[in-house]
Amino acid sequence: MAMLAALSGLPSLTSQISVFHVEHGIRPAEESRGDAEFVRIFCEERKIKYRVKHIPPGKVAAFAQRKGIGIEAAARYFRHKALSAEAVSLSSARLGAAYLGEAHSRAACLRMNTAILIAHTKDDALELSLMRFLRGSGPAGLAAMPQSRGRILRPLLGLTRADVIEYLKAKDIPWREDATNTDEEFLRNRIRNRLIPLLDEAFPSWKTGIAAMAQTQSLAAAFIFSEAGNRIKWDIQKSSISTETENFNTQPLIIREEAIFLAIDELLKDVKNARSVKRAVVRQFCSGLVNAADLGPVRITRDAGKITLSRKEKEFFERGVSFIN
């Protein structure tokens, strides 16, 4: 609400804003649909374009159970799928309008891209770092939350949650609280409600330390990513990808691990939100403890001087990490 109110206060941007609300069908209908109605009224009063996507009740929970992932990760899958589809649709509509009006060159039209603005704050980034630290993530997982990634922009990432609340109160902007924010079944809420108050009391400077660690891990992840791509080359086939075992085994362990993740991404690049692989399993294989392993959407084997990843022909889902809403 703070991000929307701030953007809608800029006359030059008002006509370019479209609000897309995803109602996940997880919470009681009165509360969940009440949020959607609240946003609709806010937008109508300010003449902001608004659309809502209703996910049938039970669909997210059934998906989470079928895939063995958390309810928040499942909700994020559906939400980002809907957001991406809406962004593509809006970009196509703008492109068509530009051609019809003959107001832009082809090059200008091709640059017409719809961004997805998400209101993550500095607190969200710190919570995510703690979640991934507790889950044993590698450098990429511990890296700082990026200000932008593809279509996604996070304009509030430099502000704290307290800053946002102060702004809402100062501007007399209403908002609603998600009741699940107090449900400690979710790791995110246990971190927010239990661990962070303890850290605030016992280690007052912990936020500075975590933020510094995340920035360092961003640099480390970028370096490892580059080295893995340069040192280990893959032979890409239609449903498999392979590399020579001899060269693979001469590389440092972290390079081998990252090379496997890069190979998985390449093998599944046409499958949205495809990777759901635990680093511990990859490390077992890269350390030579096993010669074959199931890595979620792919299977990896070591045989006849080659390491091969083969794609499984089945439904895929998003990387198995809990995410912030």
Phi and psi in degrees as GROMACS dihedral restraints (atoms count N, CA, C in turn):
[ dihedral_restraints ]
;  ai    aj    ak    al  type     phi  dphi    fc
    3     4     5     6     1   -65.1    20    10
    4     5     6     7     1   -44.6    20    10
    6     7     8     9     1   -63.1    20    10
    7     8     9    10     1   -45.0    20    10
    9    10    11    12     1   -63.6    20    10
   10    11    12    13     1   -44.1    20    10
   12    13    14    15     1   -63.6    20    10
   13    14    15    16     1   -41.0    20    10
   15    16    17    18     1   -65.4    20    10
   16    17    18    19     1   -43.5    20    10
   18    19    20    21     1   -67.5    20    10
   19    20    21    22     1   -40.9    20    10
   21    22    23    24     1   -70.1    20    10
   22    23    24    25     1   -14.8    20    10
   24    25    26    27     1   -81.6    20    10
   25    26    27    28     1    -4.0    20    10
   27    28    29    30     1  -103.5    20    10
   28    29    30    31     1   104.9    20    10
   30    31    32    33     1   -52.0    20    10
   31    32    33    34     1   -34.5    20    10
   33    34    35    36     1   -70.7    20    10
   34    35    36    37     1   -16.8    20    10
   36    37    38    39     1  -105.8    20    10
   37    38    39    40     1   -19.5    20    10
   39    40    41    42     1   -53.0    20    10
   40    41    42    43     1   -43.9    20    10
   42    43    44    45     1   -71.6    20    10
   43    44    45    46     1   -15.3    20    10
   45    46    47    48     1   -96.9    20    10
   46    47    48    49     1    -5.5    20    10
   48    49    50    51     1   -88.4    20    10
   49    50    51    52     1   133.8    20    10
   51    52    53    54     1  -128.7    20    10
   52    53    54    55     1   127.4    20    10
   54    55    56    57     1   -97.2    20    10
   55    56    57    58     1   127.1    20    10
   57    58    59    60     1  -122.4    20    10
   58    59    60    61     1   111.6    20    10
   60    61    62    63     1  -104.0    20    10
   61    62    63    64     1   126.0    20    10
   63    64    65    66     1  -102.9    20    10
   64    65    66    67     1   117.4    20    10
   66    67    68    69     1  -100.8    20    10
   67    68    69    70     1   110.1    20    10
   69    70    71    72     1   -76.1    20    10
   70    71    72    73     1   -15.7    20    10
   72    73    74    75     1    71.0    20    10
   73    74    75    76     1    25.3    20    10
   75    76    77    78     1   -95.4    20    10
   76    77    78    79     1   -47.9    20    10
   78    79    80    81     1   -82.4    20    10
   79    80    81    82     1   169.9    20    10
   81    82    83    84     1   -53.2    20    10
   82    83    84    85     1   140.2    20    10
   84    85    86    87     1   -55.3    20    10
   85    86    87    88     1   -38.9    20    10
   87    88    89    90     1   -59.2    20    10
   88    89    90    91     1   -41.5    20    10
   90    91    92    93     1   -77.9    20    10
   91    92    93    94     1   -49.7    20    10
   93    94    95    96     1   -65.2    20    10
   94    95    96    97     1   -48.1    20    10
   96    97    98    99     1   -71.1    20    10
   97    98    99   100     1   -25.1    20    10
   99   100   101   102     1   -64.3    20    10
  100   101   102   103     1   -37.1    20    10
  102   103   104   105     1   -62.3    20    10
  103   104   105   106     1   -45.2    20    10
  105   106   107   108     1   -61.6    20    10
  106   107   108   109     1   -41.5    20    10
  108   109   110   111     1   -68.1    20    10
  109   110   111   112     1   -38.4    20    10
  111   112   113   114     1   -59.1    20    10
  112   113   114   115     1   -45.5    20    10
  114   115   116   117     1   -68.1    20    10
  115   116   117   118     1   -39.7    20    10
  117   118   119   120     1   -59.2    20    10
  118   119   120   121     1   -46.6    20    10
  120   121   122   123     1   -62.9    20    10
  121   122   123   124     1   -43.5    20    10
  123   124   125   126     1   -58.1    20    10
  124   125   126   127     1   -44.5    20    10
  126   127   128   129     1   -70.0    20    10
  127   128   129   130     1   -42.1    20    10
  129   130   131   132     1   -62.0    20    10
  130   131   132   133     1   -39.4    20    10
  132   133   134   135     1   -63.7    20    10
  133   134   135   136     1   -26.8    20    10
  135   136   137   138     1  -107.8    20    10
  136   137   138   139     1     9.5    20    10
  138   139   140   141     1    55.5    20    10
  139   140   141   142     1    44.2    20    10
  141   142   143   144     1  -102.6    20    10
  142   143   144   145     1   134.0    20    10
  144   145   146   147     1   -61.7    20    10
  145   146   147   148     1   137.2    20    10
  147   148   149   150     1  -142.3    20    10
  148   149   150   151     1   136.2    20    10
  150   151   152   153     1  -139.5    20    10
  151   152   153   154     1   150.5    20    10
  153   154   155   156     1  -126.7    20    10
  154   155   156   157     1   142.5    20    10
  156   157   158   159     1  -114.2    20    10
  157   158   159   160     1   116.8    20    10
  159   160   161   162     1   -97.3    20    10
  160   161   162   163     1   119.3    20    10
  162   163   164   165     1   -91.2    20    10
  163   164   165   166     1   128.2    20    10
  165   166   167   168     1   -54.2    20    10
  166   167   168   169     1   136.1    20    10
  168   169   170   171     1   -53.2    20    10
  169   170   171   172     1   134.8    20    10
  171   172   173   174     1    92.3    20    10
  172   173   174   175     1   -17.4    20    10
  174   175   176   177     1   -68.3    20    10
  175   176   177   178     1   -43.3    20    10
  177   178   179   180     1   -65.9    20    10
  178   179   180   181     1   -44.8    20    10
  180   181   182   183     1   -63.4    20    10
  181   182   183   184     1   -40.9    20    10
  183   184   185   186     1   -65.3    20    10
  184   185   186   187     1   -40.2    20    10
  186   187   188   189     1   -63.2    20    10
  187   188   189   190     1   -44.4    20    10
  189   190   191   192     1   -61.2    20    10
  190   191   192   193     1   -43.4    20    10
  192   193   194   195     1   -67.0    20    10
  193   194   195   196     1   -42.0    20    10
  195   196   197   198     1   -65.4    20    10
  196   197   198   199     1   -35.6    20    10
  198   199   200   201     1   -94.2    20    10
  199   200   201   202     1    -8.6    20    10
  201   202   203   204     1    70.0    20    10
  202   203   204   205     1    34.6    20    10
  204   205   206   207     1  -120.9    20    10
  205   206   207   208     1   168.5    20    10
  207   208   209   210     1   -71.3    20    10
  208   209   210   211     1   158.3    20    10
  210   211   212   213     1   -64.2    20    10
  211   212   213   214     1   -34.1    20    10
  213   214   215   216     1   -69.8    20    10
  214   215   216   217     1   -38.6    20    10
  216   217   218   219     1   -65.3    20    10
  217   218   219   220     1   -38.9    20    10
  219   220   221   222     1   -66.0    20    10
  220   221   222   223     1   -43.3    20    10
  222   223   224   225     1   -62.2    20    10
  223   224   225   226     1   -39.3    20    10
  225   226   227   228     1   -64.5    20    10
  226   227   228   229     1   -39.1    20    10
  228   229   230   231     1   -56.8    20    10
  229   230   231   232     1   -50.9    20    10
  231   232   233   234     1   -66.6    20    10
  232   233   234   235     1   -39.2    20    10
  234   235   236   237     1   -64.9    20    10
  235   236   237   238     1   -48.4    20    10
  237   238   239   240     1   -70.6    20    10
  238   239   240   241     1   -31.6    20    10
  240   241   242   243     1   -62.4    20    10
  241   242   243   244     1   -44.0    20    10
  243   244   245   246     1   -68.2    20    10
  244   245   246   247     1   -42.2    20    10
  246   247   248   249     1   -62.1    20    10
  247   248   249   250     1   -43.6    20    10
  249   250   251   252     1   -63.6    20    10
  250   251   252   253     1   -43.2    20    10
  252   253   254   255     1   -62.6    20    10
  253   254   255   256     1   -40.4    20    10
  255   256   257   258     1   -66.6    20    10
  256   257   258   259     1   -40.4    20    10
  258   259   260   261     1   -63.6    20    10
  259   260   261   262     1   -41.8    20    10
  261   262   263   264     1   -63.4    20    10
  262   263   264   265     1   -42.4    20    10
  264   265   266   267     1   -62.5    20    10
  265   266   267   268     1   -43.8    20    10
  267   268   269   270     1   -66.7    20    10
  268   269   270   271     1   -39.3    20    10
  270   271   272   273     1   -63.0    20    10
  271   272   273   274     1   -41.8    20    10
  273   274   275   276     1   -64.3    20    10
  274   275   276   277     1   -40.5    20    10
  276   277   278   279     1   -64.6    20    10
  277   278   279   280     1   -41.4    20    10
  279   280   281   282     1   -66.3    20    10
  280   281   282   283     1   -40.4    20    10
  282   283   284   285     1   -62.7    20    10
  283   284   285   286     1   -44.3    20    10
  285   286   287   288     1   -62.7    20    10
  286   287   288   289     1   -41.6    20    10
  288   289   290   291     1   -65.0    20    10
  289   290   291   292     1   -37.3    20    10
  291   292   293   294     1   -65.8    20    10
  292   293   294   295     1   -42.0    20    10
  294   295   296   297     1   -64.6    20    10
  295   296   297   298     1   -41.9    20    10
  297   298   299   300     1   -63.8    20    10
  298   299   300   301     1   -38.5    20    10
  300   301   302   303     1   -83.2    20    10
  301   302   303   304     1    -9.0    20    10
  303   304   305   306     1    51.2    20    10
  304   305   306   307     1    35.7    20    10
  306   307   308   309     1   -93.8    20    10
  307   308   309   310     1   -10.0    20    10
  309   310   311   312     1  -136.2    20    10
  310   311   312   313     1   153.2    20    10
  312   313   314   315     1   -73.8    20    10
  313   314   315   316     1   167.2    20    10
  315   316   317   318     1   -60.3    20    10
  316   317   318   319     1   -41.7    20    10
  318   319   320   321     1   -60.9    20    10
  319   320   321   322     1   -41.9    20    10
  321   322   323   324     1   -65.2    20    10
  322   323   324   325     1   -39.0    20    10
  324   325   326   327     1   -63.6    20    10
  325   326   327   328     1   -40.0    20    10
  327   328   329   330     1   -66.7    20    10
  328   329   330   331     1   -21.7    20    10
  330   331   332   333     1   -83.3    20    10
  331   332   333   334     1    -6.8    20    10
  333   334   335   336     1   -72.3    20    10
  334   335   336   337     1   101.0    20    10
  336   337   338   339     1  -128.6    20    10
  337   338   339   340     1   136.5    20    10
  339   340   341   342     1   -91.3    20    10
  340   341   342   343     1   123.2    20    10
  342   343   344   345     1   -88.4    20    10
  343   344   345   346     1   150.3    20    10
  345   346   347   348     1  -106.2    20    10
  346   347   348   349     1   112.6    20    10
  348   349   350   351     1   -94.5    20    10
  349   350   351   352     1   125.3    20    10
  351   352   353   354     1  -120.1    20    10
  352   353   354   355     1   138.6    20    10
  354   355   356   357     1   -93.3    20    10
  355   356   357   358     1    40.4    20    10
  357   358   359   360     1   -63.9    20    10
  358   359   360   361     1   141.6    20    10
  360   361   362   363     1  -110.4    20    10
  361   362   363   364     1   176.8    20    10
  363   364   365   366     1   -59.2    20    10
  364   365   366   367     1   -35.9    20    10
  366   367   368   369     1   -64.8    20    10
  367   368   369   370     1   -40.9    20    10
  369   370   371   372     1   -60.3    20    10
  370   371   372   373     1   -41.8    20    10
  372   373   374   375     1   -64.4    20    10
  373   374   375   376     1   -41.4    20    10
  375   376   377   378     1   -66.4    20    10
  376   377   378   379     1   -41.5    20    10
  378   379   380   381     1   -62.4    20    10
  379   380   381   382     1   -41.0    20    10
  381   382   383   384     1   -64.9    20    10
  382   383   384   385     1   -39.3    20    10
  384   385   386   387     1   -61.1    20    10
  385   386   387   388     1   -42.7    20    10
  387   388   389   390     1   -65.4    20    10
  388   389   390   391     1   -42.0    20    10
  390   391   392   393     1   -59.8    20    10
  391   392   393   394     1   -46.5    20    10
  393   394   395   396     1   -71.9    20    10
  394   395   396   397     1   -32.9    20    10
  396   397   398   399     1   -61.7    20    10
  397   398   399   400     1   -46.0    20    10
  399   400   401   402     1   -67.3    20    10
  400   401   402   403     1   -24.7    20    10
  402   403   404   405     1   -90.1    20    10
  403   404   405   406     1    -0.8    20    10
  405   406   407   408     1    76.2    20    10
  406   407   408   409     1    34.1    20    10
  408   409   410   411     1   -67.3    20    10
  409   410   411   412     1   157.3    20    10
  411   412   413   414     1   -83.6    20    10
  412   413   414   415     1  -172.8    20    10
  414   415   416   417     1   -53.9    20    10
  415   416   417   418     1   -42.6    20    10
  417   418   419   420     1   -63.9    20    10
  418   419   420   421     1   -38.1    20    10
  420   421   422   423     1   -70.2    20    10
  421   422   423   424     1   -30.5    20    10
  423   424   425   426     1   -89.3    20    10
  424   425   426   427     1    -5.3    20    10
  426   427   428   429     1   -64.4    20    10
  427   428   429   430     1   157.0    20    10
  429   430   431   432     1   -62.2    20    10
  430   431   432   433     1   143.0    20    10
  432   433   434   435     1   -61.0    20    10
  433   434   435   436     1   124.9    20    10
  435   436   437   438     1   -74.2    20    10
  436   437   438   439     1   146.7    20    10
  438   439   440   441     1   -65.1    20    10
  439   440   441   442     1   -31.4    20    10
  441   442   443   444     1  -146.2    20    10
  442   443   444   445     1   150.1    20    10
  444   445   446   447     1  -156.3    20    10
  445   446   447   448     1   107.7    20    10
  447   448   449   450     1    63.2    20    10
  448   449   450   451     1  -128.6    20    10
  450   451   452   453     1   -75.0    20    10
  451   452   453   454     1   -19.4    20    10
  453   454   455   456     1   -80.7    20    10
  454   455   456   457     1   129.4    20    10
  456   457   458   459     1  -122.6    20    10
  457   458   459   460     1   144.3    20    10
  459   460   461   462     1  -124.8    20    10
  460   461   462   463     1    82.1    20    10
  462   463   464   465     1   -69.9    20    10
  463   464   465   466     1   -16.7    20    10
  465   466   467   468     1  -100.6    20    10
  466   467   468   469     1    10.4    20    10
  468   469   470   471     1   -65.1    20    10
  469   470   471   472     1   -20.7    20    10
  471   472   473   474     1   -86.8    20    10
  472   473   474   475     1    -2.0    20    10
  474   475   476   477     1  -107.1    20    10
  475   476   477   478     1   151.4    20    10
  477   478   479   480     1   -88.4    20    10
  478   479   480   481     1   166.9    20    10
  480   481   482   483     1   -62.4    20    10
  481   482   483   484     1   -35.4    20    10
  483   484   485   486     1   -64.0    20    10
  484   485   486   487     1   -38.5    20    10
  486   487   488   489     1   -59.8    20    10
  487   488   489   490     1   -43.1    20    10
  489   490   491   492     1   -65.3    20    10
  490   491   492   493     1   -46.0    20    10
  492   493   494   495     1   -62.3    20    10
  493   494   495   496     1   -40.7    20    10
  495   496   497   498     1   -61.6    20    10
  496   497   498   499     1   -41.3    20    10
  498   499   500   501     1   -63.3    20    10
  499   500   501   502     1   -46.4    20    10
  501   502   503   504     1   -59.1    20    10
  502   503   504   505     1   -43.2    20    10
  504   505   506   507     1   -68.3    20    10
  505   506   507   508     1   -42.0    20    10
  507   508   509   510     1   -63.9    20    10
  508   509   510   511     1   -35.3    20    10
  510   511   512   513     1   -93.4    20    10
  511   512   513   514     1     0.6    20    10
  513   514   515   516     1    55.8    20    10
  514   515   516   517     1    46.7    20    10
  516   517   518   519     1   -99.7    20    10
  517   518   519   520     1   123.7    20    10
  519   520   521   522     1   -73.8    20    10
  520   521   522   523     1   156.4    20    10
  522   523   524   525     1  -151.6    20    10
  523   524   525   526     1   168.8    20    10
  525   526   527   528     1  -123.1    20    10
  526   527   528   529     1   149.0    20    10
  528   529   530   531     1  -103.7    20    10
  529   530   531   532     1   134.1    20    10
  531   532   533   534     1   -77.2    20    10
  532   533   534   535     1   121.6    20    10
  534   535   536   537     1   -61.7    20    10
  535   536   537   538     1   -25.6    20    10
  537   538   539   540     1   -71.8    20    10
  538   539   540   541     1    -9.6    20    10
  540   541   542   543     1   -65.1    20    10
  541   542   543   544     1   -16.2    20    10
  543   544   545   546     1  -103.5    20    10
  544   545   546   547     1    -1.6    20    10
  546   547   548   549     1   -81.5    20    10
  547   548   549   550     1   108.6    20    10
  549   550   551   552     1   -83.3    20    10
  550   551   552   553     1    13.8    20    10
  552   553   554   555     1   -67.6    20    10
  553   554   555   556     1   -27.2    20    10
  555   556   557   558     1   -90.4    20    10
  556   557   558   559     1   134.4    20    10
  558   559   560   561     1   -56.8    20    10
  559   560   561   562     1   -41.5    20    10
  561   562   563   564     1   -53.7    20    10
  562   563   564   565     1   -42.5    20    10
  564   565   566   567     1   -75.4    20    10
  565   566   567   568     1   -33.3    20    10
  567   568   569   570     1   -65.5    20    10
  568   569   570   571     1   -38.0    20    10
  570   571   572   573     1   -65.6    20    10
  571   572   573   574     1   -45.9    20    10
  573   574   575   576     1   -66.8    20    10
  574   575   576   577     1   -42.4    20    10
  576   577   578   579     1   -93.7    20    10
  577   578   579   580     1   -21.4    20    10
  579   580   581   582     1  -115.4    20    10
  580   581   582   583     1   -54.8    20    10
  582   583   584   585     1   -70.3    20    10
  583   584   585   586     1   -46.0    20    10
  585   586   587   588     1   -63.2    20    10
  586   587   588   589     1   -43.8    20    10
  588   589   590   591     1   -58.9    20    10
  589   590   591   592     1   -36.1    20    10
  591   592   593   594     1   -66.1    20    10
  592   593   594   595     1   -43.6    20    10
  594   595   596   597     1   -64.7    20    10
  595   596   597   598     1   -40.5    20    10
  597   598   599   600     1   -59.7    20    10
  598   599   600   601     1   -38.0    20    10
  600   601   602   603     1   -77.9    20    10
  601   602   603   604     1   -45.6    20    10
  603   604   605   606     1   -90.5    20    10
  604   605   606   607     1   -28.5    20    10
  606   607   608   609     1  -134.5    20    10
  607   608   609   610     1    77.1    20    10
  609   610   611   612     1   -55.1    20    10
  610   611   612   613     1   -27.1    20    10
  612   613   614   615     1   -98.0    20    10
  613   614   615   616     1    16.2    20    10
  615   616   617   618     1   -61.8    20    10
  616   617   618   619     1   -34.0    20    10
  618   619   620   621     1   -64.5    20    10
  619   620   621   622     1   -39.8    20    10
  621   622   623   624     1   -63.3    20    10
  622   623   624   625     1   -41.7    20    10
  624   625   626   627     1   -65.2    20    10
  625   626   627   628     1   -43.7    20    10
  627   628   629   630     1   -66.0    20    10
  628   629   630   631     1   -41.4    20    10
  630   631   632   633     1   -63.8    20    10
  631   632   633   634     1   -40.3    20    10
  633   634   635   636     1   -65.0    20    10
  634   635   636   637     1   -41.3    20    10
  636   637   638   639     1   -60.6    20    10
  637   638   639   640     1   -43.1    20    10
  639   640   641   642     1   -63.2    20    10
  640   641   642   643     1   -40.4    20    10
  642   643   644   645     1   -65.2    20    10
  643   644   645   646     1   -41.8    20    10
  645   646   647   648     1   -62.7    20    10
  646   647   648   649     1   -42.8    20    10
  648   649   650   651     1   -66.4    20    10
  649   650   651   652     1   -30.3    20    10
  651   652   653   654     1   -61.7    20    10
  652   653   654   655     1   -43.9    20    10
  654   655   656   657     1   -66.2    20    10
  655   656   657   658     1   -43.8    20    10
  657   658   659   660     1   -62.9    20    10
  658   659   660   661     1   -42.9    20    10
  660   661   662   663     1   -63.1    20    10
  661   662   663   664     1   -41.5    20    10
  663   664   665   666     1   -64.3    20    10
  664   665   666   667     1   -40.8    20    10
  666   667   668   669     1   -66.6    20    10
  667   668   669   670     1   -45.9    20    10
  669   670   671   672     1   -64.0    20    10
  670   671   672   673     1   -40.5    20    10
  672   673   674   675     1   -58.0    20    10
  673   674   675   676     1   -47.1    20    10
  675   676   677   678     1   -64.4    20    10
  676   677   678   679     1   -46.2    20    10
  678   679   680   681     1   -64.3    20    10
  679   680   681   682     1   -40.6    20    10
  681   682   683   684     1   -62.7    20    10
  682   683   684   685     1   -39.9    20    10
  684   685   686   687     1   -69.2    20    10
  685   686   687   688     1   -34.0    20    10
  687   688   689   690     1   -80.3    20    10
  688   689   690   691     1   -35.7    20    10
  690   691   692   693     1   -85.9    20    10
  691   692   693   694     1   -31.2    20    10
  693   694   695   696     1  -120.7    20    10
  694   695   696   697     1   114.8    20    10
  696   697   698   699     1  -101.1    20    10
  697   698   699   700     1   144.4    20    10
  699   700   701   702     1  -116.4    20    10
  700   701   702   703     1   140.5    20    10
  702   703   704   705     1   -92.2    20    10
  703   704   705   706     1   113.2    20    10
  705   706   707   708     1   -96.6    20    10
  706   707   708   709     1   122.9    20    10
  708   709   710   711     1  -112.6    20    10
  709   710   711   712     1  -176.8    20    10
  711   712   713   714     1   -64.1    20    10
  712   713   714   715     1   -46.9    20    10
  714   715   716   717     1  -125.2    20    10
  715   716   717   718     1    15.6    20    10
  717   718   719   720     1  -152.6    20    10
  718   719   720   721     1   165.4    20    10
  720   721   722   723     1  -147.8    20    10
  721   722   723   724     1   137.1    20    10
  723   724   725   726     1  -141.6    20    10
  724   725   726   727     1   161.9    20    10
  726   727   728   729     1  -147.2    20    10
  727   728   729   730     1   161.6    20    10
  729   730   731   732     1   -72.6    20    10
  730   731   732   733     1   131.5    20    10
  732   733   734   735     1   -64.4    20    10
  733   734   735   736     1   -38.6    20    10
  735   736   737   738     1   -59.6    20    10
  736   737   738   739     1   -50.5    20    10
  738   739   740   741     1   -66.1    20    10
  739   740   741   742     1   -40.6    20    10
  741   742   743   744     1   -56.5    20    10
  742   743   744   745     1   -45.5    20    10
  744   745   746   747     1   -71.0    20    10
  745   746   747   748     1   -17.6    20    10
  747   748   749   750     1   -83.0    20    10
  748   749   750   751     1   -10.6    20    10
  750   751   752   753     1   -85.1    20    10
  751   752   753   754     1   153.5    20    10
  753   754   755   756     1   -57.3    20    10
  754   755   756   757     1   151.3    20    10
  756   757   758   759     1   -56.5    20    10
  757   758   759   760     1   -44.0    20    10
  759   760   761   762     1   -65.7    20    10
  760   761   762   763     1   -32.0    20    10
  762   763   764   765     1   -67.7    20    10
  763   764   765   766     1   -42.4    20    10
  765   766   767   768     1   -60.6    20    10
  766   767   768   769     1   -45.0    20    10
  768   769   770   771     1   -61.0    20    10
  769   770   771   772     1   -48.4    20    10
  771   772   773   774     1   -65.9    20    10
  772   773   774   775     1   -33.6    20    10
  774   775   776   777     1   -62.7    20    10
  775   776   777   778     1   -36.9    20    10
  777   778   779   780     1   -64.4    20    10
  778   779   780   781     1   -43.8    20    10
  780   781   782   783     1   -65.1    20    10
  781   782   783   784     1   -39.1    20    10
  783   784   785   786     1   -63.6    20    10
  784   785   786   787     1   -39.9    20    10
  786   787   788   789     1   -65.4    20    10
  787   788   789   790     1   -39.2    20    10
  789   790   791   792     1   -63.0    20    10
  790   791   792   793     1   -44.8    20    10
  792   793   794   795     1   -60.3    20    10
  793   794   795   796     1   -41.1    20    10
  795   796   797   798     1   -66.3    20    10
  796   797   798   799     1   -42.5    20    10
  798   799   800   801     1   -66.1    20    10
  799   800   801   802     1   -30.9    20    10
  801   802   803   804     1  -113.0    20    10
  802   803   804   805     1    25.4    20    10
  804   805   806   807     1   -64.9    20    10
  805   806   807   808     1   -20.7    20    10
  807   808   809   810     1   -91.6    20    10
  808   809   810   811     1     4.3    20    10
  810   811   812   813     1  -113.6    20    10
  811   812   813   814     1   115.0    20    10
  813   814   815   816     1   -67.6    20    10
  814   815   816   817     1   140.1    20    10
  816   817   818   819     1    51.8    20    10
  817   818   819   820     1    48.5    20    10
  819   820   821   822     1   -89.3    20    10
  820   821   822   823     1   -29.1    20    10
  822   823   824   825     1   -82.8    20    10
  823   824   825   826     1   126.3    20    10
  825   826   827   828     1  -140.9    20    10
  826   827   828   829     1    73.1    20    10
  828   829   830   831     1  -125.5    20    10
  829   830   831   832     1   132.2    20    10
  831   832   833   834     1   -88.5    20    10
  832   833   834   835     1   131.6    20    10
  834   835   836   837     1   -61.8    20    10
  835   836   837   838     1   -32.3    20    10
  837   838   839   840     1   -59.8    20    10
  838   839   840   841     1   -37.7    20    10
  840   841   842   843     1   -70.9    20    10
  841   842   843   844     1   -41.6    20    10
  843   844   845   846     1   -60.6    20    10
  844   845   846   847     1   -40.6    20    10
  846   847   848   849     1   -65.1    20    10
  847   848   849   850     1   -38.1    20    10
  849   850   851   852     1   -58.2    20    10
  850   851   852   853     1   -46.3    20    10
  852   853   854   855     1   -66.6    20    10
  853   854   855   856     1   -47.6    20    10
  855   856   857   858     1   -64.7    20    10
  856   857   858   859     1   -26.5    20    10
  858   859   860   861     1   -82.4    20    10
  859   860   861   862     1    -5.8    20    10
  861   862   863   864     1    83.2    20    10
  862   863   864   865     1    11.9    20    10
  864   865   866   867     1   -74.4    20    10
  865   866   867   868     1   -26.5    20    10
  867   868   869   870     1  -136.5    20    10
  868   869   870   871     1   153.8    20    10
  870   871   872   873     1  -102.6    20    10
  871   872   873   874     1    -2.6    20    10
  873   874   875   876     1  -156.0    20    10
  874   875   876   877     1   148.8    20    10
  876   877   878   879     1  -159.6    20    10
  877   878   879   880     1   148.1    20    10
  879   880   881   882     1   -87.9    20    10
  880   881   882   883     1   124.2    20    10
  882   883   884   885     1  -114.8    20    10
  883   884   885   886     1    58.0    20    10
  885   886   887   888     1    66.2    20    10
  886   887   888   889     1  -104.6    20    10
  888   889   890   891     1   -77.0    20    10
  889   890   891   892     1    -9.0    20    10
  891   892   893   894     1  -135.0    20    10
  892   893   894   895     1   164.9    20    10
  894   895   896   897     1  -119.7    20    10
  895   896   897   898     1   138.3    20    10
  897   898   899   900     1  -116.4    20    10
  898   899   900   901     1   138.3    20    10
  900   901   902   903     1  -137.4    20    10
  901   902   903   904     1   153.9    20    10
  903   904   905   906     1  -120.6    20    10
  904   905   906   907     1   114.0    20    10
  906   907   908   909     1  -161.7    20    10
  907   908   909   910     1   141.0    20    10
  909   910   911   912     1    52.9    20    10
  910   911   912   913     1    42.8    20    10
  912   913   914   915     1    75.9    20    10
  913   914   915   916     1     9.0    20    10
  915   916   917   918     1  -131.4    20    10
  916   917   918   919     1   149.7    20    10
  918   919   920   921     1  -108.3    20    10
  919   920   921   922     1   124.0    20    10
  921   922   923   924     1  -126.8    20    10
  922   923   924   925     1   134.0    20    10
  924   925   926   927     1  -109.2    20    10
  925   926   927   928     1   126.9    20    10
  927   928   929   930     1  -116.0    20    10
  928   929   930   931     1   134.1    20    10
  930   931   932   933     1   -75.8    20    10
  931   932   933   934     1   135.2    20    10
  933   934   935   936     1   -90.1    20    10
  934   935   936   937     1   133.8    20    10
  936   937   938   939     1   -87.3    20    10
  937   938   939   940     1    81.4    20    10
  939   940   941   942     1  -154.8    20    10
  940   941   942   943     1   177.4    20    10
  942   943   944   945     1   -68.1    20    10
  943   944   945   946     1   139.8    20    10
  945   946   947   948     1  -112.7    20    10
  946   947   948   949     1   163.1    20    10
  948   949   950   951     1  -144.4    20    10
  949   950   951   952     1  -177.8    20    10
  951   952   953   954     1   -77.3    20    10
  952   953   954   955     1   154.4    20    10
  954   955   956   957     1   -47.8    20    10
  955   956   957   958     1   136.2    20    10
  957   958   959   960     1   -77.0    20    10
  958   959   960   961     1    64.6    20    10
  960   961   962   963     1  -131.8    20    10
  961   962   963   964     1   142.1    20    10
  963   964   965   966     1   -72.5    20    10
  964   965   966   967     1   144.3    20    10
  966   967   968   969     1  -121.7    20    10
  967   968   969   970     1   157.5    20    10
  969   970   971   972     1   -81.1    20    10
  970   971   972   973     1   141.3    20    10
